[in-house]
Amino acid sequence: MNMTLSRRDKYSLIAFMAVLAAFGAFMLDRPGGIASAGTESEEPSLAVIEPASESTISEQPEAVREQLELVTDGVAARSPTEPVEVTGIGDTVIPGEGKVSVAQVGEEVCAFQVYEIGSCADEAEIAMGRIFTATPAGCEHYDVLGIVGNDIESILVSPEGESGYRLDVVENIYLGTFAAVQTAITGLDASGNTALTNLLPLGEYLEQNEACQQRTG
């Protein structure tokens, strides 16, 4: 599950999602919200996430609370027969990159940076390395935010036609600037064994970026 958006569209898209279905049918008419202190819930599946309560949510910055409401509406739209609540929340700081918030929302996990577009997926998709966002950074690179399971210690990044390199995973999160080409990722555990593989179609995203195609055409 992934998204690719230009930076100038991010703020308008966040406002748009608050009133109309988009990117996963975000809706505002679905019951859902923050887990109360007395709500019983399963332990969060990822190490970065701690159990949530009304007090822990209220302590979050306003921008984070606003984005939690948006992702809750989105998950609720995809789970129309189930009540959806934020039952866990956490954050991690990637050196040189910034802070990432992660929340357990119903049966899905959502990861996002403040005022950035994030992504949500269930545990199975996370285990396969399929939850990421790719934001254009010019016409030659993408800023990629991904979330992986507890067993992944690092990601081997293998851009098509370029040398591969390793990227550290910090509390389930990897974040970095990738070349705008088809890129294979390999999740490695603490022993260096392969735990997941996935392809990030960044080259296809570039082909769909009209502004960049006009510039090179």
C-alpha positions as CSV (number, residue, x, y, z in Angstrom):
1,M,0.0,0.0,0.0
2,N,1.6,3.2,-1.0
3,M,1.1,6.8,-2.1
4,T,3.1,9.3,-4.1
5,L,2.4,13.0,-4.0
6,S,4.0,16.3,-4.8
7,R,4.9,18.5,-1.8
8,R,2.7,21.3,-2.9
9,D,-0.3,19.0,-2.9
10,K,0.1,17.7,0.6
11,Y,-1.7,20.4,2.6
12,S,-4.6,20.6,0.1
13,L,-5.0,16.8,0.2
14,I,-5.1,16.8,4.0
15,A,-7.9,19.3,4.0
16,F,-9.7,17.4,1.2
17,M,-9.6,14.1,3.0
18,A,-11.4,15.7,5.9
19,V,-14.6,16.2,3.8
20,L,-14.5,13.7,1.0
21,A,-13.4,10.1,0.4
22,A,-10.0,9.9,-1.2
23,F,-7.0,7.5,-1.2
24,G,-8.7,4.6,0.5
25,A,-12.1,6.3,0.9
26,F,-11.5,8.4,3.9
27,M,-14.9,9.1,5.4
28,L,-16.2,11.1,8.3
29,D,-19.5,9.3,9.0
30,R,-18.0,6.2,10.6
31,P,-18.1,5.8,14.4
32,G,-14.6,5.6,15.8
33,G,-12.1,7.5,17.8
34,I,-9.6,7.3,20.6
35,A,-9.6,4.3,22.9
36,S,-10.7,5.3,26.4
37,A,-8.6,4.5,29.5
38,G,-11.0,1.7,30.3
39,T,-11.0,0.1,26.8
40,E,-9.6,-3.4,26.7
41,S,-7.5,-4.0,23.6
42,E,-4.8,-6.4,22.4
43,E,-1.2,-5.5,22.9
44,P,0.2,-3.4,20.0
45,S,1.9,-5.6,17.4
46,L,5.0,-3.4,16.8
47,A,7.7,-2.5,19.3
48,V,7.5,1.2,18.6
49,I,3.8,1.4,19.7
50,E,2.6,1.7,23.3
51,P,-1.0,1.2,24.5
52,A,-3.1,4.4,24.0
53,S,-5.5,6.1,26.3
54,E,-7.3,9.5,26.3
55,S,-4.5,11.0,28.3
56,T,-1.7,9.8,26.0
57,I,-3.6,11.0,23.0
58,S,-4.3,14.4,24.5
59,E,-0.6,14.8,25.2
60,Q,0.2,14.5,21.5
61,P,0.8,17.7,19.5
62,E,-2.3,19.2,17.8
63,A,-1.0,18.3,14.4
64,V,-0.6,14.7,15.3
65,R,-4.1,14.5,16.8
66,E,-5.5,16.0,13.6
67,Q,-3.8,13.4,11.5
68,L,-4.9,10.6,13.9
69,E,-8.5,11.7,13.2
70,L,-7.9,11.5,9.5
71,V,-6.3,8.0,9.5
72,T,-9.0,6.8,11.9
73,D,-11.7,7.9,9.4
74,G,-9.7,6.1,6.6
75,V,-9.4,2.8,8.4
76,A,-13.1,3.0,9.4
77,A,-14.0,3.4,5.8
78,R,-12.2,0.2,5.0
79,S,-13.8,-1.6,8.0
80,P,-17.4,-0.6,7.8
81,T,-18.7,-3.3,10.0
82,E,-16.2,-3.0,12.8
83,P,-15.7,-0.2,15.5
84,V,-12.4,1.5,14.9
85,E,-10.3,3.2,17.6
86,V,-6.7,4.3,18.2
87,T,-5.5,1.6,20.6
88,G,-1.8,2.3,20.4
89,I,0.6,5.1,19.6
90,G,4.3,5.7,19.5
91,D,7.0,7.7,17.7
92,T,10.6,7.4,16.7
93,V,13.3,9.8,15.6
94,I,15.4,8.9,12.5
95,P,18.8,10.5,12.8
96,G,19.1,13.2,10.2
97,E,15.6,12.7,8.9
98,G,13.0,13.6,11.6
99,K,10.3,12.2,13.8
100,V,7.8,9.6,12.7
101,S,4.5,8.9,14.5
102,V,3.0,5.4,14.4
103,A,-0.4,4.3,15.6
104,Q,-2.5,1.2,15.9
105,V,-5.8,2.0,14.4
106,G,-8.3,-0.8,14.5
107,E,-6.7,-3.7,12.7
108,E,-4.2,-1.5,10.8
109,V,-1.0,0.3,11.6
110,C,-0.5,3.9,10.3
111,A,2.8,5.8,10.0
112,F,3.2,9.4,9.2
113,Q,5.3,12.5,9.7
114,V,3.7,15.8,10.9
115,Y,2.1,17.6,7.9
116,E,3.2,14.7,5.6
117,I,1.1,12.1,3.9
118,G,1.4,8.7,5.6
119,S,0.3,5.1,5.0
120,C,-1.7,2.4,6.7
121,A,-1.7,-1.3,6.4
122,D,-2.5,-4.5,8.3
123,E,0.0,-6.8,9.9
124,A,0.3,-9.1,6.9
125,E,1.3,-6.2,4.6
126,I,3.8,-4.9,7.1
127,A,5.4,-8.3,7.4
128,M,5.9,-8.3,3.6
129,G,7.3,-4.7,3.6
130,R,4.4,-3.3,1.6
131,I,3.6,-0.2,3.7
132,F,5.5,2.8,2.6
133,T,5.1,6.3,1.2
134,A,7.1,7.9,-1.6
135,T,7.2,11.7,-1.9
136,P,9.0,13.3,-4.8
137,A,12.2,15.1,-4.0
138,G,12.8,16.8,-7.3
139,C,12.7,14.7,-10.4
140,E,15.6,12.3,-9.5
141,H,14.7,11.1,-6.0
142,Y,11.9,10.1,-3.6
143,D,11.7,10.5,0.1
144,V,10.6,7.1,1.3
145,L,9.1,6.2,4.6
146,G,8.5,2.6,5.4
147,I,7.4,0.5,8.3
148,V,8.4,-3.2,9.0
149,G,8.0,-5.9,11.6
150,N,9.9,-6.2,14.9
151,D,12.4,-8.7,13.4
152,I,13.8,-6.3,10.8
153,E,17.1,-4.6,11.8
154,S,18.1,-3.1,8.5
155,I,17.0,-2.7,4.9
156,L,19.2,-3.5,1.9
157,V,18.3,-1.0,-0.8
158,S,19.0,-2.1,-4.4
159,P,18.2,0.6,-7.0
160,E,18.0,-0.6,-10.6
161,G,21.3,0.1,-12.3
162,E,23.0,1.5,-9.2
163,S,25.0,0.1,-6.3
164,G,23.1,-1.2,-3.3
165,Y,23.4,0.1,0.3
166,R,22.1,-0.7,3.7
167,L,19.7,1.5,5.6
168,D,19.1,1.1,9.4
169,V,15.7,0.4,10.8
170,V,14.9,2.5,13.9
171,E,12.0,1.1,16.0
172,N,10.2,-0.5,13.0
173,I,10.8,2.6,10.7
174,Y,13.1,3.3,7.8
175,L,13.3,6.7,6.2
176,G,15.6,7.9,3.5
177,T,16.0,9.5,0.0
178,F,15.9,6.9,-2.8
179,A,16.8,7.3,-6.5
180,A,13.7,7.5,-8.7
181,V,14.2,4.1,-10.3
182,Q,12.7,0.6,-9.6
183,T,14.1,-0.3,-6.2
184,A,14.2,-3.7,-4.5
185,I,14.3,-3.7,-0.7
186,T,15.4,-6.7,1.4
187,G,14.6,-6.7,5.1
188,L,17.4,-8.3,7.2
189,D,17.2,-9.6,10.7
190,A,19.8,-9.3,13.4
191,S,21.8,-12.2,12.0
192,G,21.7,-10.7,8.5
193,N,19.2,-13.2,7.2
194,T,16.6,-12.2,4.7
195,A,13.2,-11.7,6.3
196,L,11.3,-9.9,3.5
197,T,11.7,-8.7,0.0
198,N,9.7,-6.1,-1.9
199,L,9.9,-3.9,-5.0
200,L,9.3,-0.1,-4.7
201,P,8.1,1.0,-8.1
202,L,9.7,4.4,-7.9
203,G,10.6,4.4,-11.6
204,E,6.9,4.0,-12.5
205,Y,6.0,6.8,-10.1
206,L,8.5,9.1,-12.0
207,E,6.9,8.2,-15.3
208,Q,3.5,9.3,-13.9
209,N,4.9,12.6,-12.7
210,E,3.8,14.9,-15.4
211,A,5.9,17.9,-14.3
212,C,9.1,15.9,-14.5
213,Q,8.1,14.3,-17.8
214,Q,7.5,17.7,-19.3
215,R,10.8,18.9,-18.1
216,T,12.7,16.0,-19.6
217,G,10.6,15.8,-22.7
